[in-house]
């Protein structure tokens, strides 16, 4: 569908979601206080609960938007997948609601009301999404069919078909395809068209005659860059016959994440390797990092003070160790760690990759490394904004310059902030292990980022991330 239609559907879906969540909160109140459940202290004033509705709306909107939930709103999305997504985000939003309303002192709302609401509002959202899905399908079936011609080469024709099936809200009829390109591309394109039962037309000599015989409302041009001379020779003639023309850029071979398009003074600007974290998602992740770091410092603060004291008493030198690391967009920052080595140990060895069996650490420093407790001061980096709680682990610039030559896609891990823990670490790829596997995990994390994935990684870090055979 067009970007305008997509925005309208996302807006209406968001409005319905928030209305249903608010309704669930109100219904939970009436179930709690006007049902068979005995009330020992009397029925509270409904206005006190109504005052919490704006908190509910703001928190659910922030969580669902920041997690990328509305980016995943599609007509052809599986109801099961959407249901799982809704349940995950409802749990996350409920936890955020509990944290925010902890400071709401005007009235302590009923905990049973919250329990009822917790079970009730996902059901309301699931019913609402089912209604939206059926309404969109009803509209699609009864809207006039839009006839589309595909002009493409090789697998780009299949990409065009996928976009048509996945994106358009109107009912689409592919009238046929015109295959452009060399023999190899034509053979592949013809196989795709045969499998999808698409008629193949020869390249017309006169586009006017062609469109009179084969009328259509839209043309999708899906050509790789080597065939773009076709546009110079034919696009103007096609535009005279068909008003709705869309071009599918051949960018898959350049990007691993997806491309972004901006309009600058009416000029389209395409960004390669567009970061999936944008707008409210960046804000949401930063809020989680900030409050998560504060909470972690409160929990681990006493332990950090003990560690600091032991370091000071057991060896000469400062308590904290600072080292240059590379983070977001290649920015170099100073990372903080508890000092685990004697002073100036690298004056003779230079920058050395940590490996099993090395004897450069102090006795207490060796313990800190094996338990990953030397990483706790990085909570200060999280507070300052140089790092995130979750993300690819930052590396020293000297090693980055080495790996960027040897490992394809290595620099793409800097599209997001570096993290204290990450998908690679909870899967065992830490220490002196495969760089390729680590990068594979980092890119998977960036491609599939969500707040829920961050929480999953933090949970797995607590379970198995601190003590690991590869931590040294």
ABEGO torsion letter per residue (X at the ends): XBAAAAAAAAAAAAAAAAAAAAAAAAAAAAAAAABABBBAAEBBBAAAAAAAAAAAAAAAAAAAAAAGAAAABBAABBAAAAAAAAAAAAAAAAAAAAAAAAABAABBBBAAAAAAAAAAAAAAAAAAAAAAAAAAAAAAAABBBBBBBBBBBEAAAAAAAAAAAAABABBBBBAEBBBBEBAAAAAAAAAAAAAAGBBBBBBBABAAAAAAABBBABBBBBBBAAAAAAAAAAAAAAAAABABBBBBBBAAAABAAEBBBBBBGGBBBBBBGBBABBEAAAAAAAAAAAAAAAAAAAAAAAAAAAAAAAAAAABBEBABBBBBBBBBGGBBBBBBBBBABBBGAAAAAEBBBBBBGBAABBAAAAAAAAAGAAAAAAAAAAAAGABBABEBBBBBAAAAAAAAAABBGAAAAAABBBBABBAAAAAGBBEBBBAAAAAAAAAAAAAABBAAAAAAAAAAAAAAAABBAABX
